[in-house]
């Protein structure tokens, strides 16, 4: 019997329907997943990575920045002398940002609702690797550069294929499912109501989620240590997202998280080390693992920026780029 935590066992990426569009794949295997796991995910995201913190603290006072794919907003308040605006595709994560007093909105990373050249700088931390194709990754970088002024700088982090942490990545497979095991206590609760409404993240629930995260397998918190987007989607995609994030009625047979788990979990990854313990739901997230030099190659393909600095940190490749003259 394997004693590895399911969070450390990735599998090759395979879409349920081979003719799914890139947008549909990202909706099912990225956005819908983060809608469900948002509270637990947020509870494990609290410590800024040093490279990102240094980038933000060295920005001149008064600068305006964008955090594209901001998650729970942990970087928005790092430097109080800056004004930062966050964006993310997960409305549940944006709700958490709002509770924390941050300026953030739901937005698509390929269609940011900002004026061109508005920001002095931007960051994109662990986001670009969720785009399904090289063309969409390049487009995501171009969109960030669009909203930054000339000579403005952008810091980008992406997961590395050549990781040295606990994950067992096949070095010949770059497109993978990375599972997220969410403790039972952190699952969205059923609500006895005749109406369905978005599952909010209430203050009274957050402490319970954080406590559950702390008590769960330490690997969920470890991910923050070892690794650590107005919404533009079709009506059908919106319905899919709501299916995974609204409360259920008394006549429904299962919760939204169970629905998401059925469509996105890998049964072979849901085993726990203790066979007597109930299996936690496992949600698979799509990742493209970047080889050394691949991120820089994508930046060069935009023909809109020069690379100022680059490196490897916490199982991620990162680079700082400066927007060039048009």
N, C-alpha and C positions, 0 to 999 in steps of 0.2 A: 504493500500500500504506500502511495506517495504521501509524504508529509509536507509537501510544498503547499503554501497558501495559494488558493485559486487566483489571487491578484498577481501572482508571479508566473502564471502559465498562459502565455499568449497562444493564439492559433492563427493559421493563415486566413486572410479575409476572403469570405465568399458571400455574395449577396443572395438573398432568398430567391429573387427573380433576376435572371441574367440580363433581361432587357430593361431593367430599371435605369432611369436617367441618373446622371451624376447628382442632380438636385434631390431626387427621391432617395438615393443611397445615403446622402448626408443627412437628410431628414430622419430616416429610420435608424441609422447606425451612429448618429452623433447627437443631433438636436433633441430628438425624443428621449434619448437616454439621459441627457443632462437635465431635462425637465423633471424626470422622475427622481434622480439621485441628488438633486440640487441641495437640499438641506444637509444631508450626510456629507456630500462633497465639500460643501462650504465649511463644515465643522473640522475638516482635515486641512483647510487652507488658511493659515494664519501667519506664517513666518515668511517675510520677504527674502527672496534669494539675493545674496550679496551683490552680484553683478548688476541686477536690476535696481537694487537700492542705491548703489553707487551712481549709476546712470541718472537716477532721479535727483539725488541729493546734490549733484554737481551742476544741475540746470540752474541758470540765473533766476533770481527771484522775480516773480511776475510773469514768467513764461506760461503759456497755455498749451496743454498737452492732451492727447487722446490715448485712452487705453482701449485698444480694439480687441474684443474678446476678454473683457475684464473679469469674468467670473463673479466672485463675491465682492470684488472691489478692494482686495487687500493692498493693492499698490496705489490706489487713488489718493490715499491720505498719507503716504510715506513722507512727502515733503510739503508741509503746510504753507510754504512760500510759493507754491505753484497752484494754478487752477487747472484741474484735470476733469475730463468728461469721459465716462466709461460707456461701452456698448457691448452687448452680447446677444446671442440668439435666444438664450433661455430667459423667459420672462420670470421664472421663479428665482433665478440668480439675480436678476435686476431688482426684484422685490427685496431681496436681502440687502443689496447695495443701498436701496432707498431707506431701509430701516436703519442703516448705519450712517445716514446723513450724506451719502455721496450722490453726485450728479451722474446719472446713468440712464440709458435708454435701450430698448430692444431694437436691434438693427442688424442687417445682413452685412457681413464683412466684404461682400462683393458690391454693395451699393450703400455706402455710408451716407447718412443724411447731413453731410457737412459741406460747407463751401470749399471750393478748391483753394489750397494755399492758406487755409485759416490757422492751422496749428503751428506752434514753434517746434514741436517734437511729438513723437508718438511711440508707443510700445505695443508689441504683439507677443505675448508670452504664452507659449504652448498652445498655439491656435492654428498656424498654417499647416501643421501636420494632419489636421482633420479634413482638409480639402482632398477630394477623391482623385484628382488628376493633376499632372504637371501644369497644364494650361490654367486650371483654376487656382493653383498655388501662385503662379506668376500673376494672375489677375488680382489675387488678394493682396499681394505685395504692391502692385501698381496702384490699387485703390488707396492703400495707406499713404503711399507717396503723393497721391493726388491731393490729399487734404492737408499735407504738410507744405510749408513755404520753402522756397529755394534756400538751400543751405541748412534747412531743418534736418534734425537727425532722428533716426528710427532704430529702436532696439528690437531685434527679433530673436525669439527662442523657439527651437523645434527639437523634438525627441531624436536622439541619435540611435543609429543602428548598432554602433560600436559601444554599447553600454557596458559599464564595468560594475553595475550594481547587482541586485538580486534577480532581475528578470532574465529568463533564459530565451533570448531572441535567437532564432535561426538566422545566421548572417547572410543566407541566400534568399530570405523572404523579407521584403520591405513593407508590404501591405498586410497588416495584421488586425485581428481583433484583440483588444486588451480588456480583460474582464474587470468589472467592479462589483465586489460582493458587498451588499448593503445589509447590515444587521436587521433582524426582524423588527426590533424596537424602533428603527429609523424609517420604516415603511410608512407611506401616507395612510392615515387612519380612515376607516369607513365612517360615513356620517349618516344618521337616520334623518334624511330630508327628502322631500318630494322633488326638490330642485337640485340640479347639478350646477356647481359654480367652481371657478378656478381654485385650486388648492393653494392657499396663501401660506406664507411662512410667518406665523405669529410669534411674538416675543416669548409668550409662555411656552411655545413648543420648541423654541430654539435651544433652550437649556436642556430639555429632555433629549433632543437630537445629539447635542454635543456630549452629553453624558453617555449616550449609547455608543457614540463614536469612540469615546475614550475607553469604554469598557470592551469594545469589540476588538477583533484581531488587530494587532499593532501595525500590520502592514498597510492599513488604510491611511494611518497617520504618517507612516514611513514614506509613502509616495510623495508627500510634501517635502520630505527631506532629501529623497533620492532623485527627484525630478523637478520636482516642484517645479447677434450683431444686432428708428422706426422699422418693424419686422416686414420683410419683403418675401412672402411665400404665398402660394396659391391657396384658394379656399379649401381644397381637399387636404393639403398639407396641414393647414391650420386645424382642421377637424381631427387629423391624426394626432397632432400634438395635444389637443384638448382631451382626446380619449385617454391619454396617459397622465393627464394632470388635473382632471376634475374629480370631485368626490362622487361616490356612487350612491344610488338610491337603494331603498330597502328591497326592491325587486330584482336588483342586479345580482348576478351570481358570483362576481369576483371584483376585486378592486382594480383601479387603473394600473397600479404597479404590477399586479399579476398579469394583466394583459400585455404590458411591455415586456415583462420577463418571459412570457411564452414566445413572443416574436423575436426577442433579441438575446436571450440567454443561451449559453452553450451548456447543455446538460453534463457534458464530460468535465466541465470546469466547476461545477457546483458542489463537489464533494468537500467535506470538511475533514480536518485531521481526526476529529472525534466522531466516529460513526454513530454514536448515541445522540449527538447534538443535532437539532433540526437544521436542515440545509438552508443557508441564506440565499435569497434570490441573487442571481448573477446577471449583470447587464453588460453586454459587449459593446465596446466603443471602437470605431474605426480609427486607425492611425497609419500614417505613412512614415516609416522610419528613415531618416535622412542619413545618407552616407557622408563621410567627410568630404567637404568641398561642394556638396550638392546645393546647399542653401546659397552659397556665394554665386553658384552658376545660375540659379534662378534670378537672383538680384541683377546679375549682369545681363540677363535676357530682357529685362525691362528697359534698359538703356536710359534709365532715369536717375540713377544714383551711383555713387562710388562707395566702396567699402572702406570704412575708417579703421575698424578693429574687428577682430573675430576670435573665437575661442571655444573651449569645451568646459561645461560646468554642470554638475548634477545630472549627468547622463543626457545632457542637451548640447547641441551645437548652437552657437549664438553669433550674431554679428551686429555691429553698429554701422548703419549706412547714412550717407549724407545726400540729400536730394540735389541733383545737378540742375544747371540752367537748362531750359527747354531748347 
